[in-house]
Structures are given as structure tokens and as C-alpha cells.
Amino acid sequence: MIKTFRHIQSALEETPHLLRLGQLFSETVLIEVDGNEYYLTFEKGHLSEVVEGPSRKTPWRFALRTDTEALRKFWEACPDPGFHDIFGLVKIGRGRIDGDILSLVKNLRFMKEVLTLARATKELAA
């Protein structure tokens, strides 16, 4: 999983429109997959750090919690309905969003597009 997040980190640097969208976003986001924690730290739209948890000392603004199979389906090139979007995962009961929802909603397009950067390389989701 950490390999996929590192891929997202490098792909984001090569995606100018996303860097523009995220210019005002400087937060740490928790992605929890089957109980394993990954902290993605963004600084002005750049994914500056990817750290594997768990950590009780790392503050995060909001969290996306899901399972490995749901995330694999989310990262497919053409995901099935419900797996196409982070809110779709929540709706079908395969994901949960916690924390500061307002911060997520303010940066929704940025976050949704950043998380889909792994769709181009399906083999990384393993």
C-alpha cells in the first residue's frame, strides 16, 4: 500500500492542475486500510510526506477508512458503481469518513483527484 501512496506522491508532482487546485491545502490526512494507518501530509498542494502508522502523536484533519478489497476496486481503471468515488464507498458501506468534514468538502475535488492518481497503474494497488 505504501508503494501506491508513493506513486501518488510522484504523480501529483507531474500534475500541474492538481497542484493549482491544492495551493491552499496544507493538512495531514489519515488513510486507514484494514486497520493499517497511512498519514499523507500535504503542504500547499504538494504531498510532502507519506508515513506509515500507527501513531497517536500525528494529528490529522480528516480520515478515510476502508478495506483493501474496496480500495483495489476504487483504483481499477473503470471502477464499478459505488467504488468510483470516496463518498460512493461510504454509501455502500465499504468506507467511513471521520474528522473535519468541512476541510474535506472545501478541498473535495483536489482530494478525489489525488486519490484517483493510482488508477493509471493498477498493479500498484496490490
N, C-alpha and C positions, 0 to 999 in steps of 0.2 A: 504494500500500500504506500509506503514511504517513497518508493520509486515513482509511483504515479504522481504524487504531490510534487516531487522534484521536477518531473516533466512539466507539470502545470506551471511551476515557477519559471522554468526557462521559456516555455511557450508564451507566457504572459509578457515577457520582455520583448518578444518579437511581434506583439500585437498592439500597435500604436493607438487604435481606437479605444481599447480597453484601458490603457494607461491614462488616456484623457478622461474616460468615464470615472476612473478611480482616483483622480487627483486629490479629492478631498477626503478620501477614505484612509485612515490610519488607525487600525484596530487589530486586535488578536481574535481570531475565530477558532472555535473548537469544533473539530470534526471527529465524532466518535463512531467507530465501526466495530460492532460486536464487542463493545467494552474497551477496545483499544483507542487511546486518545492521540490525536494529532493536532498540534497548535500551529495555525497559519498566521503569521504576523505580517500585516500589510503596512507599508509606510508610503503614503501619498500614491497609492495605487500599485506600488511595486510589492511583490511578495518577497519580503526581505529575509524571512526565516521560516523554516519548516522544522518543527521539533516534535519528536515522538514522546508521548507521556507514559504514564500518568504523572501529573504534577498538581499538587494542591496549592502551589505558590504562584502558578501562572494565571494571571487574571485574563478573562476573555469576555468579549462583549455579547456574543450570541453563539449558539451551538446548533449544529445539525447532527442528529443521532440517527443511525440507520444500521443495517446489516450488510455483510459482504455481498451476498447474492443480489440484494436490491441495488447496491452501488455498481456492481458489474452490469446489471441491466440498464441502469442510468447511463453508464458510459458506453453502451453499444452505439454503433453508428446511427442506427434508426431504432430508438428505444420504443418498447410497447407503451400503449396508453397507461398513464399512471407513473411510469418510470421516466417520462420525458422531462420532468420538472421537479424541483425540490418540494414544492407545495403538492405536487402530484403524489410524491412518496408519502407525505403526511396524510393526504386524503385516503389513500388505500391502506393506511395503517402500517406502512413499512418505514416510516421516518417520524422524527419528532424535532421540533424547533424550540429551543429554550433561550432564555435571556432577554436581551433588549431587542424586541421585535421591531421597534421604531428604527433603530440603527440598520437593521436588515432591510426594511422596506425603503428607507432613504437611499440605499445602495443596491437595490434588488437587481437591476439589470446587470450591474457590474458583477455581483456575486454569482448570479445564474450563469453568465457567460464565462466567468473564470472557471467554475466547476465543470463546465462542458468542454474545456480545452483538452481533456483527456479522451474525448470521443474519437479523435483522429487516430489514436494509437490504441486500439482495443486490447492488444496484448499486454499493455502496462497495467491494466486493471486487476490482473491476477495476483 
